[in-house]
């Protein structure tokens, strides 16, 4: 699946939410809620932003690994590989979790 197709799948989930925006970043598309990054595309995977205090629990979930885009692991972020987002429901679940976390942060 191409990055554009994946971005369209995410866009269809997020675009009606209050505070939604997006921008091209890190070679993909970064989706934001109230100016806070919540999910982005990375090749055929997604990067999700979740609570830093639950970082280890998130990485214990199937098809996840540390988000290491710039050469260092970003705590509070996880990379979800294609098998973890293949179904519409799996993608919806990850995007909803990331959007809820971003919405809980102070608006930028």
Biopython code that builds the backbone (N, CA, C, O; Angstrom):
import numpy as np
from Bio.PDB.StructureBuilder import StructureBuilder

atoms = [
    (1, "UNK", "N", (0.854, -1.183, 0.000)),
    (1, "UNK", "CA", (0.000, 0.000, 0.000)),
    (1, "UNK", "C", (0.894, 1.239, 0.000)),
    (1, "UNK", "O", (1.867, 1.316, 0.750)),
    (2, "UNK", "N", (0.560, 2.179, -0.828)),
    (2, "UNK", "CA", (1.370, 3.388, -0.915)),
    (2, "UNK", "C", (1.101, 4.320, 0.261)),
    (2, "UNK", "O", (0.076, 4.230, 0.936)),
    (3, "UNK", "N", (2.043, 5.204, 0.478)),
    (3, "UNK", "CA", (1.912, 6.223, 1.515)),
    (3, "UNK", "C", (0.664, 7.070, 1.292)),
    (3, "UNK", "O", (-0.017, 7.430, 2.252)),
    (4, "UNK", "N", (0.354, 7.395, 0.029)),
    (4, "UNK", "CA", (-0.825, 8.212, -0.282)),
    (4, "UNK", "C", (-2.124, 7.487, 0.064)),
    (4, "UNK", "O", (-3.057, 8.095, 0.588)),
    (5, "UNK", "N", (-2.182, 6.198, -0.226)),
    (5, "UNK", "CA", (-3.382, 5.416, 0.103)),
    (5, "UNK", "C", (-3.555, 5.352, 1.620)),
    (5, "UNK", "O", (-4.664, 5.503, 2.131)),
    (6, "UNK", "N", (-2.466, 5.130, 2.327)),
    (6, "UNK", "CA", (-2.518, 5.080, 3.782)),
    (6, "UNK", "C", (-2.951, 6.433, 4.348)),
    (6, "UNK", "O", (-3.777, 6.487, 5.259)),
    (7, "UNK", "N", (-2.408, 7.507, 3.822)),
    (7, "UNK", "CA", (-2.805, 8.847, 4.273)),
    (7, "UNK", "C", (-4.294, 9.079, 4.031)),
    (7, "UNK", "O", (-4.970, 9.673, 4.871)),
    (8, "UNK", "N", (-4.807, 8.623, 2.907)),
    (8, "UNK", "CA", (-6.241, 8.771, 2.624)),
    (8, "UNK", "C", (-7.080, 7.974, 3.616)),
    (8, "UNK", "O", (-8.142, 8.431, 4.039)),
    (9, "UNK", "N", (-6.612, 6.795, 3.987)),
    (9, "UNK", "CA", (-7.345, 5.989, 4.976)),
    (9, "UNK", "C", (-7.403, 6.717, 6.321)),
    (9, "UNK", "O", (-8.444, 6.734, 6.977)),
    (10, "UNK", "N", (-6.284, 7.317, 6.727)),
    (10, "UNK", "CA", (-6.244, 8.048, 7.992)),
    (10, "UNK", "C", (-7.103, 9.304, 7.895)),
    (10, "UNK", "O", (-7.862, 9.618, 8.812)),
    (11, "UNK", "N", (-6.981, 10.006, 6.798)),
    (11, "UNK", "CA", (-7.738, 11.242, 6.578)),
    (11, "UNK", "C", (-9.244, 10.993, 6.711)),
    (11, "UNK", "O", (-9.966, 11.814, 7.277)),
    (12, "UNK", "N", (-9.709, 9.863, 6.192)),
    (12, "UNK", "CA", (-11.145, 9.565, 6.268)),
    (12, "UNK", "C", (-11.595, 9.334, 7.713)),
    (12, "UNK", "O", (-12.769, 9.523, 8.031)),
    (13, "UNK", "N", (-10.690, 8.935, 8.572)),
    (13, "UNK", "CA", (-11.018, 8.726, 9.988)),
    (13, "UNK", "C", (-10.988, 10.044, 10.757)),
    (13, "UNK", "O", (-11.841, 10.281, 11.612)),
    (14, "UNK", "N", (-10.018, 10.897, 10.462)),
    (14, "UNK", "CA", (-9.779, 12.094, 11.274)),
    (14, "UNK", "C", (-10.409, 13.386, 10.766)),
    (14, "UNK", "O", (-10.666, 14.290, 11.561)),
    (15, "UNK", "N", (-10.660, 13.495, 9.482)),
    (15, "UNK", "CA", (-10.958, 14.808, 8.891)),
    (15, "UNK", "C", (-12.192, 15.514, 9.453)),
    (15, "UNK", "O", (-12.293, 16.734, 9.327)),
    (16, "UNK", "N", (-13.114, 14.809, 10.057)),
    (16, "UNK", "CA", (-14.303, 15.455, 10.617)),
    (16, "UNK", "C", (-14.151, 15.840, 12.084)),
    (16, "UNK", "O", (-15.094, 16.357, 12.684)),
    (17, "UNK", "N", (-13.006, 15.603, 12.660)),
    (17, "UNK", "CA", (-12.809, 15.906, 14.082)),
    (17, "UNK", "C", (-12.465, 17.375, 14.289)),
    (17, "UNK", "O", (-11.823, 17.999, 13.444)),
    (18, "UNK", "N", (-12.891, 17.908, 15.401)),
    (18, "UNK", "CA", (-12.531, 19.282, 15.763)),
    (18, "UNK", "C", (-11.020, 19.380, 15.920)),
    (18, "UNK", "O", (-10.388, 18.494, 16.495)),
    (19, "UNK", "N", (-10.452, 20.454, 15.410)),
    (19, "UNK", "CA", (-9.023, 20.708, 15.563)),
    (19, "UNK", "C", (-8.136, 19.961, 14.590)),
    (19, "UNK", "O", (-6.914, 19.990, 14.732)),
    (20, "UNK", "N", (-8.715, 19.291, 13.603)),
    (20, "UNK", "CA", (-7.956, 18.494, 12.643)),
    (20, "UNK", "C", (-7.125, 19.378, 11.720)),
    (20, "UNK", "O", (-7.589, 20.407, 11.228)),
    (21, "UNK", "N", (-5.890, 18.949, 11.500)),
    (21, "UNK", "CA", (-5.040, 19.554, 10.466)),
    (21, "UNK", "C", (-3.997, 18.518, 10.069)),
    (21, "UNK", "O", (-3.851, 17.479, 10.713)),
    (22, "UNK", "N", (-3.288, 18.818, 9.012)),
    (22, "UNK", "CA", (-2.233, 17.921, 8.563)),
    (22, "UNK", "C", (-1.156, 18.713, 7.863)),
    (22, "UNK", "O", (-1.385, 19.823, 7.382)),
    (23, "UNK", "N", (0.034, 18.117, 7.814)),
    (23, "UNK", "CA", (1.132, 18.724, 7.058)),
    (23, "UNK", "C", (2.108, 17.636, 6.644)),
    (23, "UNK", "O", (2.222, 16.599, 7.298)),
    (24, "UNK", "N", (2.797, 17.888, 5.566)),
    (24, "UNK", "CA", (3.822, 16.956, 5.111)),
    (24, "UNK", "C", (5.030, 17.091, 6.022)),
    (24, "UNK", "O", (5.507, 18.192, 6.295)),
    (25, "UNK", "N", (5.514, 15.939, 6.487)),
    (25, "UNK", "CA", (6.615, 15.948, 7.431)),
    (25, "UNK", "C", (7.301, 14.580, 7.420)),
    (25, "UNK", "O", (6.630, 13.556, 7.294)),
    (26, "UNK", "N", (8.599, 14.554, 7.547)),
    (26, "UNK", "CA", (9.367, 13.308, 7.651)),
    (26, "UNK", "C", (9.134, 12.359, 6.484)),
    (26, "UNK", "O", (9.186, 11.143, 6.663)),
    (27, "UNK", "N", (8.880, 12.887, 5.301)),
    (27, "UNK", "CA", (8.663, 12.047, 4.144)),
    (27, "UNK", "C", (7.287, 11.412, 4.083)),
    (27, "UNK", "O", (7.056, 10.505, 3.284)),
    (28, "UNK", "N", (6.377, 11.877, 4.914)),
    (28, "UNK", "CA", (5.012, 11.358, 4.924)),
    (28, "UNK", "C", (4.062, 12.476, 5.283)),
    (28, "UNK", "O", (4.368, 13.652, 5.088)),
    (29, "UNK", "N", (2.913, 12.108, 5.805)),
    (29, "UNK", "CA", (1.917, 13.085, 6.224)),
    (29, "UNK", "C", (1.751, 12.958, 7.726)),
    (29, "UNK", "O", (1.606, 11.855, 8.252)),
    (30, "UNK", "N", (1.772, 14.091, 8.413)),
    (30, "UNK", "CA", (1.554, 14.132, 9.852)),
    (30, "UNK", "C", (0.162, 14.711, 10.096)),
    (30, "UNK", "O", (-0.179, 15.776, 9.580)),
    (31, "UNK", "N", (-0.627, 14.003, 10.882)),
    (31, "UNK", "CA", (-1.984, 14.428, 11.207)),
    (31, "UNK", "C", (-1.998, 14.959, 12.631)),
    (31, "UNK", "O", (-1.385, 14.380, 13.528)),
    (32, "UNK", "N", (-2.702, 16.065, 12.828)),
    (32, "UNK", "CA", (-2.708, 16.735, 14.121)),
    (32, "UNK", "C", (-4.127, 17.008, 14.592)),
    (32, "UNK", "O", (-5.058, 17.151, 13.800)),
    (33, "UNK", "N", (-4.254, 17.073, 15.901)),
    (33, "UNK", "CA", (-5.476, 17.502, 16.551)),
    (33, "UNK", "C", (-5.094, 18.672, 17.447)),
    (33, "UNK", "O", (-4.236, 18.534, 18.319)),
    (34, "UNK", "N", (-5.723, 19.820, 17.238)),
    (34, "UNK", "CA", (-5.431, 21.036, 18.005)),
    (34, "UNK", "C", (-3.949, 21.398, 17.987)),
    (34, "UNK", "O", (-3.418, 21.905, 18.975)),
    (35, "UNK", "N", (-3.281, 21.137, 16.861)),
    (35, "UNK", "CA", (-1.869, 21.474, 16.706)),
    (35, "UNK", "C", (-0.918, 20.463, 17.302)),
    (35, "UNK", "O", (0.297, 20.635, 17.201)),
    (36, "UNK", "N", (-1.433, 19.408, 17.922)),
    (36, "UNK", "CA", (-0.597, 18.354, 18.499)),
    (36, "UNK", "C", (-0.540, 17.167, 17.538)),
    (36, "UNK", "O", (-1.573, 16.666, 17.092)),
    (37, "UNK", "N", (0.678, 16.725, 17.226)),
    (37, "UNK", "CA", (0.830, 15.574, 16.347)),
    (37, "UNK", "C", (0.204, 14.349, 17.010)),
    (37, "UNK", "O", (0.368, 14.131, 18.211)),
    (38, "UNK", "N", (-0.519, 13.546, 16.214)),
    (38, "UNK", "CA", (-1.100, 12.330, 16.786)),
    (38, "UNK", "C", (-0.747, 11.084, 15.980)),
    (38, "UNK", "O", (-0.509, 10.026, 16.563)),
    (39, "UNK", "N", (-0.710, 11.184, 14.674)),
    (39, "UNK", "CA", (-0.399, 10.022, 13.847)),
    (39, "UNK", "C", (0.219, 10.502, 12.543)),
    (39, "UNK", "O", (-0.103, 11.578, 12.039)),
    (40, "UNK", "N", (1.103, 9.690, 12.018)),
    (40, "UNK", "CA", (1.715, 10.040, 10.747)),
    (40, "UNK", "C", (1.989, 8.794, 9.936)),
    (40, "UNK", "O", (2.015, 7.681, 10.461)),
    (41, "UNK", "N", (2.193, 8.999, 8.653)),
    (41, "UNK", "CA", (2.560, 7.895, 7.778)),
    (41, "UNK", "C", (4.072, 7.809, 7.704)),
    (41, "UNK", "O", (4.768, 8.824, 7.690)),
    (42, "UNK", "N", (4.565, 6.592, 7.656)),
    (42, "UNK", "CA", (5.990, 6.349, 7.476)),
    (42, "UNK", "C", (6.115, 5.127, 6.588)),
    (42, "UNK", "O", (5.935, 3.995, 7.038)),
    (43, "UNK", "N", (6.420, 5.361, 5.339)),
    (43, "UNK", "CA", (6.463, 4.302, 4.334)),
    (43, "UNK", "C", (5.113, 3.592, 4.347)),
    (43, "UNK", "O", (4.099, 4.229, 4.062)),
    (44, "UNK", "N", (5.057, 2.315, 4.661)),
    (44, "UNK", "CA", (3.780, 1.594, 4.663)),
    (44, "UNK", "C", (3.239, 1.404, 6.082)),
    (44, "UNK", "O", (2.265, 0.679, 6.283)),
    (45, "UNK", "N", (3.864, 2.051, 7.056)),
    (45, "UNK", "CA", (3.485, 1.937, 8.459)),
    (45, "UNK", "C", (2.911, 3.263, 8.935)),
    (45, "UNK", "O", (2.910, 4.255, 8.206)),
    (46, "UNK", "N", (2.425, 3.261, 10.167)),
    (46, "UNK", "CA", (2.026, 4.512, 10.796)),
    (46, "UNK", "C", (2.836, 4.702, 12.071)),
    (46, "UNK", "O", (3.309, 3.746, 12.687)),
    (47, "UNK", "N", (2.976, 5.949, 12.437)),
    (47, "UNK", "CA", (3.590, 6.313, 13.703)),
    (47, "UNK", "C", (2.476, 6.921, 14.539)),
    (47, "UNK", "O", (1.790, 7.841, 14.095)),
    (48, "UNK", "N", (2.297, 6.407, 15.744)),
    (48, "UNK", "CA", (1.244, 6.913, 16.618)),
    (48, "UNK", "C", (1.863, 7.520, 17.867)),
    (48, "UNK", "O", (2.875, 7.044, 18.381)),
    (49, "UNK", "N", (1.223, 8.589, 18.339)),
    (49, "UNK", "CA", (1.655, 9.256, 19.563)),
    (49, "UNK", "C", (0.675, 8.866, 20.668)),
    (49, "UNK", "O", (-0.529, 9.105, 20.574)),
    (50, "UNK", "N", (1.227, 8.262, 21.710)),
    (50, "UNK", "CA", (0.424, 7.842, 22.844)),
    (50, "UNK", "C", (1.130, 8.260, 24.127)),
    (50, "UNK", "O", (2.244, 8.782, 24.090)),
    (51, "UNK", "N", (0.493, 8.035, 25.229)),
    (51, "UNK", "CA", (1.019, 8.431, 26.534)),
    (51, "UNK", "C", (2.411, 7.838, 26.773)),
    (51, "UNK", "O", (2.603, 6.628, 26.662)),
    (52, "UNK", "N", (3.369, 8.693, 27.098)),
    (52, "UNK", "CA", (4.743, 8.254, 27.365)),
    (52, "UNK", "C", (4.802, 7.261, 28.523)),
    (52, "UNK", "O", (5.658, 6.377, 28.543)),
    (53, "UNK", "N", (3.893, 7.406, 29.485)),
    (53, "UNK", "CA", (3.889, 6.526, 30.652)),
    (53, "UNK", "C", (3.476, 5.097, 30.283)),
    (53, "UNK", "O", (3.699, 4.168, 31.059)),
    (54, "UNK", "N", (2.883, 4.923, 29.117)),
    (54, "UNK", "CA", (2.454, 3.594, 28.675)),
    (54, "UNK", "C", (3.289, 3.095, 27.481)),
    (54, "UNK", "O", (2.866, 2.213, 26.733)),
    (55, "UNK", "N", (4.469, 3.677, 27.327)),
    (55, "UNK", "CA", (5.324, 3.367, 26.179)),
    (55, "UNK", "C", (5.637, 1.864, 26.086)),
    (55, "UNK", "O", (5.484, 1.266, 25.021)),
    (56, "UNK", "N", (6.066, 1.266, 27.177)),
    (56, "UNK", "CA", (6.435, -0.151, 27.148)),
    (56, "UNK", "C", (5.231, -1.042, 26.852)),
    (56, "UNK", "O", (5.346, -2.028, 26.124)),
    (57, "UNK", "N", (4.070, -0.688, 27.423)),
    (57, "UNK", "CA", (2.859, -1.471, 27.160)),
    (57, "UNK", "C", (2.460, -1.378, 25.683)),
    (57, "UNK", "O", (2.043, -2.368, 25.082)),
    (58, "UNK", "N", (2.593, -0.191, 25.114)),
    (58, "UNK", "CA", (2.269, -0.015, 23.698)),
    (58, "UNK", "C", (3.186, -0.878, 22.834)),
    (58, "UNK", "O", (2.731, -1.525, 21.891)),
    (59, "UNK", "N", (4.470, -0.884, 23.157)),
    (59, "UNK", "CA", (5.427, -1.646, 22.352)),
    (59, "UNK", "C", (5.274, -3.151, 22.529)),
    (59, "UNK", "O", (5.825, -3.922, 21.743)),
    (60, "UNK", "N", (4.541, -3.576, 23.541)),
    (60, "UNK", "CA", (4.281, -5.004, 23.736)),
    (60, "UNK", "C", (3.115, -5.490, 22.871)),
    (60, "UNK", "O", (2.873, -6.693, 22.770)),
    (61, "UNK", "N", (2.402, -4.560, 22.253)),
    (61, "UNK", "CA", (1.264, -4.932, 21.406)),
    (61, "UNK", "C", (1.760, -5.492, 20.076)),
    (61, "UNK", "O", (2.854, -5.153, 19.625)),
    (62, "UNK", "N", (0.947, -6.354, 19.444)),
    (62, "UNK", "CA", (1.361, -6.958, 18.169)),
    (62, "UNK", "C", (1.645, -5.908, 17.084)),
    (62, "UNK", "O", (0.962, -4.889, 16.986)),
    (63, "UNK", "N", (2.654, -6.185, 16.292)),
    (63, "UNK", "CA", (3.005, -5.396, 15.095)),
    (63, "UNK", "C", (3.487, -3.984, 15.427)),
    (63, "UNK", "O", (3.396, -3.088, 14.587)),
    (64, "UNK", "N", (3.995, -3.778, 16.634)),
    (64, "UNK", "CA", (4.544, -2.468, 16.987)),
    (64, "UNK", "C", (6.041, -2.591, 17.226)),
    (64, "UNK", "O", (6.555, -3.656, 17.568)),
    (65, "UNK", "N", (6.712, -1.484, 17.037)),
    (65, "UNK", "CA", (8.126, -1.397, 17.379)),
    (65, "UNK", "C", (8.434, 0.060, 17.682)),
    (65, "UNK", "O", (7.621, 0.935, 17.382)),
    (66, "UNK", "N", (9.586, 0.337, 18.269)),
    (66, "UNK", "CA", (9.907, 1.725, 18.597)),
    (66, "UNK", "C", (9.949, 2.602, 17.347)),
    (66, "UNK", "O", (10.411, 2.170, 16.291)),
    (67, "UNK", "N", (9.470, 3.818, 17.478)),
    (67, "UNK", "CA", (9.559, 4.798, 16.391)),
    (67, "UNK", "C", (10.965, 5.376, 16.425)),
    (67, "UNK", "O", (11.329, 6.094, 17.357)),
    (68, "UNK", "N", (11.742, 5.063, 15.415)),
    (68, "UNK", "CA", (13.143, 5.470, 15.340)),
    (68, "UNK", "C", (13.365, 6.107, 13.981)),
    (68, "UNK", "O", (14.081, 5.575, 13.134)),
    (69, "UNK", "N", (12.736, 7.257, 13.792)),
    (69, "UNK", "CA", (12.770, 7.904, 12.484)),
    (69, "UNK", "C", (14.034, 8.737, 12.290)),
    (69, "UNK", "O", (14.623, 8.735, 11.209)),
    (70, "UNK", "N", (14.442, 9.434, 13.315)),
    (70, "UNK", "CA", (15.583, 10.347, 13.195)),
    (70, "UNK", "C", (16.850, 9.765, 13.809)),
    (70, "UNK", "O", (17.781, 10.507, 14.121)),
    (71, "UNK", "N", (16.899, 8.432, 13.989)),
    (71, "UNK", "CA", (18.096, 7.816, 14.534)),
    (71, "UNK", "C", (18.060, 7.619, 16.032)),
    (71, "UNK", "O", (19.030, 7.132, 16.613)),
    (72, "UNK", "N", (16.956, 7.989, 16.675)),
    (72, "UNK", "CA", (16.817, 7.721, 18.105)),
    (72, "UNK", "C", (15.356, 7.395, 18.400)),
    (72, "UNK", "O", (14.444, 7.895, 17.742)),
    (73, "UNK", "N", (15.161, 6.559, 19.387)),
    (73, "UNK", "CA", (13.810, 6.154, 19.748)),
    (73, "UNK", "C", (13.071, 7.325, 20.376)),
    (73, "UNK", "O", (13.597, 8.011, 21.253)),
    (74, "UNK", "N", (11.860, 7.541, 19.923)),
    (74, "UNK", "CA", (11.029, 8.623, 20.454)),
    (74, "UNK", "C", (10.059, 8.011, 21.458)),
    (74, "UNK", "O", (9.124, 7.308, 21.076)),
    (75, "UNK", "N", (10.283, 8.279, 22.738)),
    (75, "UNK", "CA", (9.419, 7.732, 23.786)),
    (75, "UNK", "C", (8.027, 8.354, 23.665)),
    (75, "UNK", "O", (7.881, 9.561, 23.475)),
    (76, "UNK", "N", (7.016, 7.505, 23.779)),
    (76, "UNK", "CA", (5.650, 7.971, 23.617)),
    (76, "UNK", "C", (5.146, 7.828, 22.188)),
    (76, "UNK", "O", (3.999, 8.158, 21.890)),
    (77, "UNK", "N", (5.997, 7.341, 21.320)),
    (77, "UNK", "CA", (5.637, 7.103, 19.922)),
    (77, "UNK", "C", (5.902, 5.641, 19.599)),
    (77, "UNK", "O", (6.846, 5.045, 20.117)),
    (78, "UNK", "N", (5.071, 5.068, 18.745)),
    (78, "UNK", "CA", (5.280, 3.692, 18.292)),
    (78, "UNK", "C", (5.040, 3.616, 16.795)),
    (78, "UNK", "O", (4.209, 4.335, 16.241)),
    (79, "UNK", "N", (5.781, 2.736, 16.161)),
    (79, "UNK", "CA", (5.583, 2.460, 14.750)),
    (79, "UNK", "C", (4.717, 1.202, 14.660)),
    (79, "UNK", "O", (5.062, 0.161, 15.220)),
    (80, "UNK", "N", (3.614, 1.304, 13.966)),
    (80, "UNK", "CA", (2.725, 0.160, 13.770)),
    (80, "UNK", "C", (2.918, -0.321, 12.339)),
    (80, "UNK", "O", (2.668, 0.412, 11.383)),
    (81, "UNK", "N", (3.365, -1.557, 12.210)),
    (81, "UNK", "CA", (3.691, -2.123, 10.907)),
    (81, "UNK", "C", (2.429, -2.513, 10.128)),
    (81, "UNK", "O", (1.356, -2.658, 10.715)),
    (82, "UNK", "N", (2.559, -2.683, 8.808)),
    (82, "UNK", "CA", (1.389, -2.949, 7.958)),
    (82, "UNK", "C", (0.421, -4.038, 8.450)),
    (82, "UNK", "O", (-0.790, -3.838, 8.349)),
    (83, "UNK", "N", (0.890, -5.169, 8.972)),
    (83, "UNK", "CA", (-0.094, -6.160, 9.425)),
    (83, "UNK", "C", (-0.989, -5.649, 10.566)),
    (83, "UNK", "O", (-2.108, -6.130, 10.745)),
    (84, "UNK", "N", (-0.494, -4.681, 11.328)),
    (84, "UNK", "CA", (-1.260, -4.136, 12.445)),
    (84, "UNK", "C", (-2.306, -3.114, 12.048)),
    (84, "UNK", "O", (-3.133, -2.713, 12.867)),
    (85, "UNK", "N", (-2.272, -2.689, 10.782)),
    (85, "UNK", "CA", (-3.232, -1.685, 10.297)),
    (85, "UNK", "C", (-3.903, -2.118, 9.002)),
    (85, "UNK", "O", (-4.499, -1.302, 8.298)),
    (86, "UNK", "N", (-3.802, -3.409, 8.692)),
    (86, "UNK", "CA", (-4.348, -3.912, 7.432)),
    (86, "UNK", "C", (-5.863, -3.789, 7.377)),
    (86, "UNK", "O", (-6.418, -3.422, 6.341)),
    (87, "UNK", "N", (-6.533, -4.091, 8.477)),
    (87, "UNK", "CA", (-7.993, -3.997, 8.460)),
    (87, "UNK", "C", (-8.414, -2.568, 8.801)),
    (87, "UNK", "O", (-7.696, -1.833, 9.480)),
    (88, "UNK", "N", (-9.574, -2.203, 8.322)),
    (88, "UNK", "CA", (-10.117, -0.873, 8.617)),
    (88, "UNK", "C", (-10.284, -0.686, 10.123)),
    (88, "UNK", "O", (-10.015, 0.395, 10.648)),
    (89, "UNK", "N", (-10.726, -1.736, 10.821)),
    (89, "UNK", "CA", (-10.948, -1.624, 12.266)),
    (89, "UNK", "C", (-9.640, -1.442, 13.027)),
    (89, "UNK", "O", (-9.576, -0.648, 13.966)),
    (90, "UNK", "N", (-8.598, -2.170, 12.632)),
    (90, "UNK", "CA", (-7.304, -2.020, 13.309)),
    (90, "UNK", "C", (-6.768, -0.601, 13.137)),
    (90, "UNK", "O", (-6.296, 0.008, 14.097)),
    (91, "UNK", "N", (-6.840, -0.076, 11.914)),
    (91, "UNK", "CA", (-6.383, 1.291, 11.688)),
    (91, "UNK", "C", (-7.231, 2.266, 12.496)),
    (91, "UNK", "O", (-6.694, 3.172, 13.133)),
    (92, "UNK", "N", (-8.529, 2.093, 12.477)),
    (92, "UNK", "CA", (-9.436, 2.965, 13.236)),
    (92, "UNK", "C", (-9.061, 2.968, 14.723)),
    (92, "UNK", "O", (-9.014, 4.028, 15.348)),
    (93, "UNK", "N", (-8.797, 1.797, 15.283)),
    (93, "UNK", "CA", (-8.457, 1.706, 16.699)),
    (93, "UNK", "C", (-7.181, 2.484, 17.025)),
    (93, "UNK", "O", (-7.148, 3.234, 18.000)),
    (94, "UNK", "N", (-6.138, 2.312, 16.222)),
    (94, "UNK", "CA", (-4.889, 3.033, 16.470)),
    (94, "UNK", "C", (-5.070, 4.539, 16.310)),
    (94, "UNK", "O", (-4.605, 5.316, 17.144)),
    (95, "UNK", "N", (-5.743, 4.947, 15.244)),
    (95, "UNK", "CA", (-5.939, 6.377, 14.999)),
    (95, "UNK", "C", (-6.799, 6.997, 16.095)),
    (95, "UNK", "O", (-6.507, 8.101, 16.555)),
    (96, "UNK", "N", (-7.850, 6.308, 16.519)),
    (96, "UNK", "CA", (-8.692, 6.828, 17.601)),
    (96, "UNK", "C", (-7.905, 7.000, 18.887)),
    (96, "UNK", "O", (-8.060, 8.005, 19.581)),
    (97, "UNK", "N", (-7.067, 6.034, 19.210)),
    (97, "UNK", "CA", (-6.247, 6.141, 20.425)),
    (97, "UNK", "C", (-5.309, 7.340, 20.356)),
    (97, "UNK", "O", (-5.193, 8.106, 21.313)),
    (98, "UNK", "N", (-4.641, 7.495, 19.216)),
    (98, "UNK", "CA", (-3.694, 8.598, 19.056)),
    (98, "UNK", "C", (-4.417, 9.944, 19.060)),
    (98, "UNK", "O", (-3.923, 10.906, 19.648)),
    (99, "UNK", "N", (-5.568, 10.023, 18.419)),
    (99, "UNK", "CA", (-6.331, 11.274, 18.376)),
    (99, "UNK", "C", (-6.837, 11.644, 19.771)),
    (99, "UNK", "O", (-6.822, 12.816, 20.146)),
    (100, "UNK", "N", (-7.282, 10.654, 20.532)),
    (100, "UNK", "CA", (-7.756, 10.928, 21.888)),
    (100, "UNK", "C", (-6.609, 11.448, 22.750)),
    (100, "UNK", "O", (-6.805, 12.360, 23.553)),
    (101, "UNK", "N", (-5.422, 10.882, 22.593)),
    (101, "UNK", "CA", (-4.284, 11.374, 23.373)),
    (101, "UNK", "C", (-3.931, 12.804, 22.954)),
    (101, "UNK", "O", (-3.714, 13.660, 23.812)),
    (102, "UNK", "N", (-3.872, 13.067, 21.665)),
    (102, "UNK", "CA", (-3.531, 14.411, 21.189)),
    (102, "UNK", "C", (-4.565, 15.419, 21.667)),
    (102, "UNK", "O", (-4.213, 16.541, 22.031)),
    (103, "UNK", "N", (-5.831, 15.036, 21.669)),
    (103, "UNK", "CA", (-6.905, 15.943, 22.111)),
    (103, "UNK", "C", (-6.816, 16.222, 23.613)),
    (103, "UNK", "O", (-7.332, 17.236, 24.083)),
    (104, "UNK", "N", (-6.171, 15.336, 24.366)),
    (104, "UNK", "CA", (-6.036, 15.539, 25.814)),
    (104, "UNK", "C", (-4.939, 16.537, 26.176)),
    (104, "UNK", "O", (-4.855, 16.987, 27.319)),
    (105, "UNK", "N", (-4.107, 16.878, 25.208)),
    (105, "UNK", "CA", (-2.993, 17.809, 25.434)),
    (105, "UNK", "C", (-3.472, 19.248, 25.238)),
    (105, "UNK", "O", (-4.455, 19.490, 24.538)),
    (106, "UNK", "N", (-2.773, 20.198, 25.860)),
    (106, "UNK", "CA", (-3.139, 21.605, 25.629)),
    (106, "UNK", "C", (-3.000, 21.954, 24.142)),
    (106, "UNK", "O", (-2.042, 21.534, 23.493)),
    (107, "UNK", "N", (-3.933, 22.705, 23.616)),
    (107, "UNK", "CA", (-3.899, 23.113, 22.211)),
    (107, "UNK", "C", (-2.690, 24.002, 21.962)),
    (107, "UNK", "O", (-2.273, 24.766, 22.832)),
    (108, "UNK", "N", (-2.133, 23.887, 20.752)),
    (108, "UNK", "CA", (-0.991, 24.733, 20.371)),
    (108, "UNK", "C", (-1.474, 25.841, 19.459)),
    (108, "UNK", "O", (-0.678, 26.670, 19.018)),
]
sb = StructureBuilder()
sb.init_structure("model")
sb.init_model(0)
sb.init_chain("A")
sb.init_seg("    ")
for serial, (resi, resn, name, xyz) in enumerate(atoms, 1):
    if name == "N":
        sb.init_residue(resn, " ", resi, " ")
    sb.init_atom(name, np.array(xyz, "f"), 0.0, 1.0, " ", f" {name:<3s}", serial, name[0])
structure = sb.get_structure()
